[in-house]
Structures are given as C-alpha cells and as structure tokens.
Amino acid sequence: MAKSTIYRWWKSKAALVMDAYGPGVAQRMPEPDTGECAEDLRLFLGRLYTVVDHPTRVEALRGLIAEAQLDPEFAPRFTEWVQGRRRVVAELLARGVARGELAAGLDLEYAVDLVFGPFWYRLLVRHLPLDPAEVPAQVDRLLAGFGGNR
C-alpha cells in the first residue's frame, strides 16, 4: 500500500496505530465481573500490566499519548479510547460500592484516576518498572483507600 493510500484512510500515523491498537486492547483486556471487586481489579490490572511483555505495545502507548498532546485533531480520538477503558474500571468499582465492598460515597472518577495513575506514570516517566507481580499489592492499597474490606 502506498503512503498516499494510507493517508487517504488515516490522517496521521497515530490514527493508523490507534485503529490497529485500540480493538486489540478491547479483546485482550477483560471486563471482569467475578462478584468481588478485589478480584475484578486484580484481573483487570494483571492484564493491563502484561503490556511489559510486548515492548512494541509499550512504545505504541507512549507514542499515542505523546501524539494526543501534540495533535489537536488526534487528541479527542485518544481521549475517547481512554474513556472506554476508564468506563470498564468505573463499572467494576460501582459494583463494589453497590455490594458494600467499597465506601458508599466513593468518588468514582477520582478512584479510576488512582487505579490507572501508577500504570501511566511508570509507563511514561520510567522511574520504576511496570511489574505485573505488584498488582496484588496495588489492589490492596487501592481498596484500603477506597474504603474496601469494610
């Protein structure tokens, strides 16, 4: 396929990567509903952190978030994709609240930020590795802060 053909279908490399990457994430990432918030979070974050097993995916994520900061036409597309992932986590947290596993007044938007924060920060800043083995401890810390184990 010629470069001109590619740019007829996609306005930028980021848009092309998003079309290739986005649907795969939805297939690889669970939308767990085990009946227990802690287990749902462990499953979700466990799959999320396996991105470290695929260096090309890590670089794609870094590139996509960078492009979203630089390209105002691409930014809404990236944000829409991120919002889809956030909805999955917000729903599993909301189920935890409804079952009495988490505090009734939990700020779901902020809680979702806290779930994803360590992942994105370590992915982008690289000050510490993304380590799937840390997921259980991260979930325990999150749930303690969310009023879990009540």
C-alpha positions in Angstrom: 0.0 0.0 0.0 1.4 3.4 -1.0 1.9 6.2 1.5 -0.7 8.3 -0.3 -3.3 5.5 0.1 -2.6 5.2 3.8 -3.0 8.9 4.4 -6.3 8.8 2.4 -7.7 6.4 5.1 -5.8 7.8 8.1 -4.9 11.4 8.7 -1.8 10.6 10.7 0.4 7.7 11.9 -1.2 8.0 15.3 -4.7 7.5 13.8 -3.4 4.4 12.0 -1.8 3.0 15.1 -5.0 3.7 17.1 -7.1 1.8 14.6 -4.6 -1.1 14.8 -4.0 -1.0 18.6 -7.4 0.0 20.0 -9.5 -3.0 19.1 -6.8 -5.4 20.2 -6.8 -3.9 23.6 -10.5 -4.4 24.0 -10.0 -8.1 23.1 -7.0 -8.6 25.4 -8.4 -6.7 28.4 -11.1 -8.3 30.4 -14.2 -6.7 31.6 -14.3 -8.8 34.7 -17.3 -9.4 36.9 -16.4 -12.2 39.3 -18.7 -10.9 42.0 -15.8 -9.4 44.0 -14.3 -6.0 43.4 -10.8 -7.0 44.6 -10.7 -9.9 42.2 -12.1 -7.8 39.3 -9.3 -5.2 39.9 -6.6 -7.9 40.1 -7.8 -9.4 36.8 -8.0 -6.1 35.0 -4.7 -4.7 36.3 -3.0 -8.0 35.8 -3.8 -8.0 32.1 -3.0 -4.2 31.8 0.4 -4.7 33.2 1.2 -7.6 30.8 1.9 -4.8 28.3 5.5 -5.0 29.6 5.8 -8.4 27.8 5.3 -6.6 24.5 7.9 -3.7 24.0 6.2 -2.7 20.8 2.9 -2.1 22.6 4.7 -0.1 25.3 6.2 2.2 22.7 2.9 2.4 20.8 1.2 3.6 24.0 3.9 6.1 24.7 3.7 7.4 21.2 -0.1 7.6 21.3 -0.2 9.7 24.5 2.5 11.9 23.2 0.7 12.5 19.9 -2.5 13.2 21.8 -0.7 16.1 23.5 0.7 17.5 20.2 -2.1 16.9 17.7 -5.4 18.5 18.5 -7.2 16.5 15.8 -6.0 13.2 17.2 -6.5 14.1 20.9 -10.3 13.5 21.0 -9.8 10.1 19.4 -7.3 9.1 22.1 -9.4 10.5 24.8 -12.4 8.5 23.6 -10.4 5.3 23.7 -9.1 6.1 27.2 -12.6 6.9 28.4 -13.7 3.4 27.2 -11.1 1.8 29.4 -12.0 4.1 32.3 -15.7 3.1 32.0 -14.7 -0.6 32.5 -13.0 0.3 35.8 -15.7 2.7 36.9 -18.3 0.0 36.4 -16.4 -2.6 38.4 -15.9 -0.1 41.2 -19.5 0.9 41.1 -20.5 -2.7 41.5 -18.1 -2.9 44.5 -19.9 0.1 46.0 -23.3 -1.4 45.3 -22.2 -4.7 47.1 -20.9 -2.7 50.1 -17.3 -3.7 49.4 -16.3 0.0 48.9 -17.3 3.2 50.6 -20.8 4.4 49.6 -19.5 7.9 48.9 -16.6 6.8 46.7 -15.7 9.4 44.0 -15.6 7.0 41.1 -13.8 9.4 38.7 -11.0 10.0 41.1 -10.9 6.4 42.1 -10.4 5.5 38.4 -7.6 8.0 38.2 -5.9 6.3 41.2 -6.3 2.8 39.5 -4.6 4.0 36.3 -2.2 6.5 37.8 0.7 4.2 38.7 0.5 2.4 35.3 0.6 5.6 33.2 3.2 7.3 35.4 5.6 4.4 35.3 5.0 3.8 31.6 5.8 7.4 30.8 8.3 8.6 33.4 10.1 5.2 33.6 11.3 5.9 37.2 10.3 2.4 38.2 9.4 -0.6 36.1 5.8 -1.7 35.4 5.8 -5.0 37.2 2.8 -7.3 37.0 3.9 -9.0 40.2 3.0 -5.8 42.0 -0.7 -5.9 41.0 -2.0 -7.7 44.1 -0.3 -5.2 46.5 -1.5 -2.3 44.4 -5.1 -3.6 44.6 -4.8 -4.0 48.4 -3.6 -0.4 48.7 -6.3 0.9 46.4 -9.1 -0.9 48.3 -7.8 0.3 51.6 -8.0 3.8 50.3 -11.4 3.2 48.7 -12.9 2.0 52.0 -12.7 -1.6 51.0 -12.7 -4.7 53.2 -15.5 -3.0 55.3 
